[in-house]
Amino acid sequence: MLAFWLGLNSLFEFAVAIAFILAPQQFFGAEISSLEFALARVVGAGAIAIGSLSLFFVLNQILLKSSLALHPAIATLAIFHGSVALVQWLNFSNQAAPLAIAIIHSGFAVTFLVCSYRLYFPS
């Protein structure tokens, strides 16, 4: 089940990366400034890193049947998505971001928080 969530996270992050690197004006409007364009591409690069982290652990778990370093990876993803969710909820409250982004990151944050808890404190 954990591989499913990691795989879904990878797909989500890679989709965001492609969109922010190739077409940031779709998110910020046609009148995007050069600074906004550059920052969107940096966010896209960060999404590649997060997506890659998830993918490496999916491959590690499926191909090598190893959970080595899985605990810190899941905790890192929970912290990342929790932080982004918090910022996006603040942005949404200021009409600076759509609600969907906050909901998606909140869902991943809760999922990886629960997974992290179960890895650290198995029943």
Backbone as CSV, one residue per row, in Angstrom:
resi,resn,N_x,N_y,N_z,CA_x,CA_y,CA_z,C_x,C_y,C_z
1,MET,0.813,-1.195,0.000,0.000,0.000,0.000,0.859,1.263,0.000
2,LEU,1.964,1.214,0.733,2.861,2.353,0.775,3.438,2.647,-0.606
3,ALA,3.756,1.613,-1.358,4.285,1.807,-2.720,3.269,2.547,-3.590
4,PHE,1.980,2.270,-3.385,0.939,2.971,-4.144,1.000,4.469,-3.883
5,TRP,1.069,4.874,-2.604,1.082,6.298,-2.259,2.364,6.972,-2.725
6,LEU,3.476,6.258,-2.620,4.734,6.822,-3.117,4.685,6.989,-4.631
7,GLY,4.121,5.998,-5.317,3.988,6.090,-6.772,3.065,7.223,-7.182
8,LEU,1.951,7.356,-6.482,1.014,8.447,-6.768,1.680,9.803,-6.525
9,ASN,2.437,9.905,-5.454,3.166,11.136,-5.170,4.158,11.448,-6.289
10,SER,4.868,10.434,-6.786,5.814,10.640,-7.886,5.108,11.176,-9.124
11,LEU,3.994,10.552,-9.498,3.246,11.017,-10.677,2.779,12.456,-10.506
12,PHE,2.244,12.775,-9.343,1.777,14.126,-9.051,2.920,15.130,-9.168
13,GLU,4.035,14.836,-8.534,5.176,15.764,-8.546,5.758,15.925,-9.943
14,PHE,5.863,14.833,-10.700,6.404,14.949,-12.057,5.468,15.752,-12.961
15,ALA,4.164,15.607,-12.774,3.203,16.394,-13.554,3.340,17.881,-13.225
16,VAL,3.461,18.196,-11.944,3.659,19.591,-11.533,4.968,20.127,-12.110
17,ALA,6.013,19.320,-12.060,7.318,19.747,-12.580,7.239,20.093,-14.065
18,ILE,6.635,19.211,-14.837,6.523,19.457,-16.280,5.737,20.736,-16.538
19,ALA,4.618,20.886,-15.846,3.774,22.072,-16.045,4.501,23.352,-15.641
20,PHE,5.162,23.353,-14.497,5.812,24.578,-14.026,7.075,24.913,-14.825
21,ILE,7.747,23.922,-15.355,8.951,24.195,-16.130,8.601,24.613,-17.557
22,LEU,7.641,23.926,-18.171,7.322,24.192,-19.575,6.261,25.262,-19.795
23,ALA,5.325,25.422,-18.862,4.217,26.358,-19.096,3.771,27.072,-17.824
24,PRO,4.669,27.780,-17.143,4.262,28.446,-15.901,3.196,29.523,-16.116
25,GLN,3.122,30.071,-17.308,2.119,31.105,-17.588,0.705,30.554,-17.472
26,GLN,0.522,29.243,-17.569,-0.793,28.637,-17.396,-1.284,28.765,-15.954
27,PHE,-0.357,28.936,-15.023,-0.708,29.044,-13.614,-0.719,30.488,-13.127
28,PHE,0.109,31.313,-13.749,0.263,32.692,-13.285,-0.316,33.724,-14.249
29,GLY,-0.861,33.285,-15.365,-1.465,34.204,-16.326,-0.493,34.613,-17.418
30,ALA,-1.044,35.178,-18.477,-0.245,35.547,-19.643,0.739,36.673,-19.328
31,GLU,0.417,37.482,-18.338,1.262,38.626,-17.993,2.296,38.283,-16.921
32,ILE,2.798,37.072,-16.947,3.761,36.618,-15.947,5.070,37.404,-16.082
33,SER,5.608,37.827,-14.943,6.883,38.558,-14.968,8.034,37.564,-15.124
34,SER,9.188,38.080,-15.477,10.339,37.188,-15.645,10.738,36.562,-14.313
35,LEU,10.549,37.273,-13.200,10.853,36.705,-11.888,9.889,35.572,-11.553
36,GLU,8.595,35.769,-11.792,7.609,34.715,-11.549,7.890,33.503,-12.438
37,PHE,8.263,33.754,-13.682,8.594,32.674,-14.613,9.776,31.867,-14.073
38,ALA,10.812,32.574,-13.618,12.005,31.903,-13.090,11.689,31.134,-11.815
39,LEU,10.909,31.736,-10.920,10.560,31.056,-9.669,9.691,29.822,-9.918
40,ALA,8.794,29.908,-10.886,7.969,28.746,-11.224,8.847,27.594,-11.698
41,ARG,9.855,27.902,-12.464,10.769,26.848,-12.936,11.581,26.254,-11.782
42,VAL,11.930,27.068,-10.807,12.628,26.553,-9.624,11.707,25.615,-8.839
43,VAL,10.440,25.996,-8.703,9.461,25.121,-8.052,9.349,23.810,-8.827
44,GLY,9.361,23.890,-10.143,9.326,22.687,-10.978,10.526,21.788,-10.727
45,ALA,11.689,22.398,-10.572,12.897,21.615,-10.279,12.772,20.938,-8.911
46,GLY,12.211,21.638,-7.947,11.982,21.032,-6.626,11.011,19.870,-6.700
47,ALA,9.996,20.019,-7.554,9.029,18.924,-7.725,9.694,17.693,-8.340
48,ILE,10.660,17.915,-9.231,11.419,16.780,-9.792,12.161,16.061,-8.666
49,ALA,12.763,16.816,-7.756,13.505,16.200,-6.650,12.588,15.395,-5.738
50,ILE,11.437,15.958,-5.381,10.498,15.248,-4.504,9.923,14.022,-5.212
51,GLY,9.577,14.171,-6.483,9.070,13.027,-7.254,10.104,11.924,-7.378
52,SER,11.355,12.322,-7.570,12.439,11.332,-7.673,12.643,10.603,-6.361
53,LEU,12.590,11.332,-5.250,12.713,10.702,-3.935,11.659,9.610,-3.773
54,SER,10.421,9.948,-4.096,9.339,8.962,-3.981,9.576,7.772,-4.897
55,LEU,9.959,8.047,-6.135,10.178,6.977,-7.107,11.302,6.044,-6.675
56,PHE,12.394,6.609,-6.164,13.513,5.773,-5.716,13.086,4.822,-4.600
57,PHE,12.230,5.284,-3.712,11.786,4.413,-2.633,10.762,3.390,-3.083
58,VAL,9.971,3.718,-4.097,9.081,2.715,-4.690,9.921,1.611,-5.310
59,LEU,10.901,2.002,-6.117,11.767,1.007,-6.765,12.548,0.202,-5.736
60,ASN,13.022,0.869,-4.696,13.760,0.188,-3.638,12.886,-0.849,-2.944
61,GLN,11.654,-0.482,-2.685,10.747,-1.389,-1.975,10.301,-2.545,-2.876
62,ILE,10.018,-2.266,-4.137,9.511,-3.298,-5.038,10.625,-4.200,-5.555
63,LEU,11.700,-3.608,-6.065,12.754,-4.396,-6.697,13.699,-5.039,-5.692
64,LEU,14.063,-4.297,-4.666,15.045,-4.815,-3.710,14.411,-5.383,-2.445
65,LYS,13.100,-5.193,-2.301,12.390,-5.647,-1.102,13.061,-5.110,0.159
66,SER,13.532,-3.868,0.056,14.257,-3.257,1.164,13.515,-2.026,1.662
67,SER,13.472,-1.871,2.950,12.870,-0.670,3.527,13.938,0.202,4.180
68,LEU,15.201,-0.047,3.812,16.302,0.740,4.335,16.078,2.216,4.015
69,ALA,16.137,3.042,4.986,15.964,4.496,4.869,14.549,4.910,4.486
70,LEU,13.609,3.976,4.550,12.231,4.318,4.204,11.609,5.241,5.248
71,HIS,11.934,5.025,6.508,11.367,5.848,7.574,11.658,7.334,7.379
72,PRO,12.933,7.724,7.199,13.195,9.153,7.020,12.601,9.714,5.729
73,ALA,12.502,8.900,4.699,11.920,9.375,3.437,10.441,9.698,3.607
74,ILE,9.710,8.823,4.268,8.276,9.050,4.478,8.071,10.250,5.401
75,ALA,8.892,10.368,6.438,8.798,11.521,7.336,9.106,12.816,6.572
76,THR,10.097,12.779,5.688,10.441,13.950,4.879,9.290,14.348,3.974
77,LEU,8.646,13.371,3.351,7.498,13.673,2.489,6.334,14.237,3.298
78,ALA,6.130,13.739,4.509,5.072,14.274,5.372,5.358,15.731,5.732
79,ILE,6.598,16.031,6.066,6.983,17.404,6.406,6.856,18.310,5.192
80,PHE,7.334,17.846,4.039,7.249,18.654,2.814,5.794,18.983,2.488
81,HIS,4.957,17.958,2.385,3.563,18.191,2.002,2.807,18.969,3.081
82,GLY,3.132,18.739,4.346,2.506,19.508,5.417,2.864,20.984,5.334
83,SER,4.119,21.272,5.065,4.569,22.666,4.921,3.914,23.337,3.723
84,VAL,3.900,22.643,2.599,3.277,23.208,1.397,1.778,23.394,1.621
85,ALA,1.140,22.433,2.275,-0.300,22.558,2.552,-0.578,23.789,3.403
86,LEU,0.221,23.984,4.444,0.035,25.155,5.309,0.154,26.449,4.508
87,VAL,1.190,26.549,3.703,1.394,27.751,2.888,0.251,27.928,1.893
88,GLN,-0.199,26.832,1.283,-1.268,26.949,0.290,-2.606,27.303,0.940
89,TRP,-2.850,26.841,2.175,-4.065,27.268,2.874,-4.008,28.762,3.155
90,LEU,-2.829,29.257,3.547,-2.660,30.702,3.745,-2.864,31.451,2.429
91,ASN,-2.275,30.929,1.351,-2.446,31.554,0.037,-3.907,31.547,-0.384
92,PHE,-4.607,30.441,-0.146,-6.025,30.364,-0.497,-6.831,31.397,0.285
93,SER,-6.507,31.559,1.569,-7.250,32.528,2.386,-7.044,33.962,1.898
94,ASN,-5.948,34.206,1.177,-5.672,35.525,0.597,-6.048,35.588,-0.880
95,GLN,-6.804,34.613,-1.358,-7.196,34.499,-2.768,-5.982,34.480,-3.713
96,ALA,-4.873,33.873,-3.257,-3.653,33.821,-4.061,-3.387,32.434,-4.637
97,ALA,-4.211,31.445,-4.280,-4.018,30.089,-4.794,-5.363,29.373,-4.771
98,PRO,-5.553,28.446,-5.709,-6.818,27.692,-5.708,-6.886,26.698,-4.550
99,LEU,-8.106,26.407,-4.135,-8.356,25.481,-3.031,-7.818,24.081,-3.322
100,ALA,-7.894,23.644,-4.571,-7.475,22.281,-4.935,-6.034,21.995,-4.536
101,ILE,-5.157,22.965,-4.683,-3.742,22.754,-4.346,-3.588,22.487,-2.855
102,ALA,-4.289,23.248,-2.034,-4.227,23.046,-0.589,-4.783,21.683,-0.198
103,ILE,-5.859,21.283,-0.830,-6.477,19.993,-0.522,-5.567,18.835,-0.923
104,ILE,-4.981,18.911,-2.117,-4.098,17.833,-2.595,-2.904,17.667,-1.656
105,HIS,-2.236,18.761,-1.317,-1.072,18.659,-0.429,-1.472,18.229,0.977
106,SER,-2.632,18.651,1.431,-3.110,18.207,2.743,-3.346,16.700,2.749
107,GLY,-3.908,16.193,1.662,-4.142,14.750,1.554,-2.851,13.953,1.593
108,PHE,-1.855,14.409,0.825,-0.554,13.731,0.856,0.098,13.867,2.235
109,ALA,-0.032,15.030,2.868,0.572,15.233,4.190,-0.015,14.264,5.210
110,VAL,-1.326,14.157,5.245,-1.983,13.248,6.199,-1.601,11.799,5.894
111,THR,-1.621,11.432,4.618,-1.278,10.064,4.223,0.130,9.693,4.673
112,PHE,1.108,10.568,4.370,2.483,10.251,4.729,2.731,10.384,6.231
113,LEU,1.971,11.209,6.914,2.071,11.283,8.372,1.599,9.978,9.002
114,VAL,0.475,9.458,8.518,-0.039,8.178,9.017,0.942,7.049,8.699
115,CYS,1.451,7.033,7.462,2.428,5.992,7.078,3.684,6.081,7.939
116,SER,4.142,7.299,8.187,5.323,7.486,9.013,5.096,6.991,10.429
117,TYR,3.950,7.314,10.987,3.603,6.860,12.327,3.591,5.329,12.394
118,ARG,2.981,4.714,11.383,2.912,3.240,11.367,4.272,2.592,11.199
119,LEU,5.187,3.255,10.477,6.549,2.707,10.330,7.324,2.816,11.617
120,TYR,7.176,3.946,12.309,7.931,4.158,13.547,7.318,3.426,14.735
121,PHE,6.001,3.267,14.726,5.298,2.621,15.836,4.378,1.519,15.320
122,PRO,4.971,0.426,14.838,4.120,-0.656,14.324,3.310,-1.306,15.443
123,SER,2.107,-1.730,15.108,1.245,-2.320,16.157,1.448,-3.797,16.301
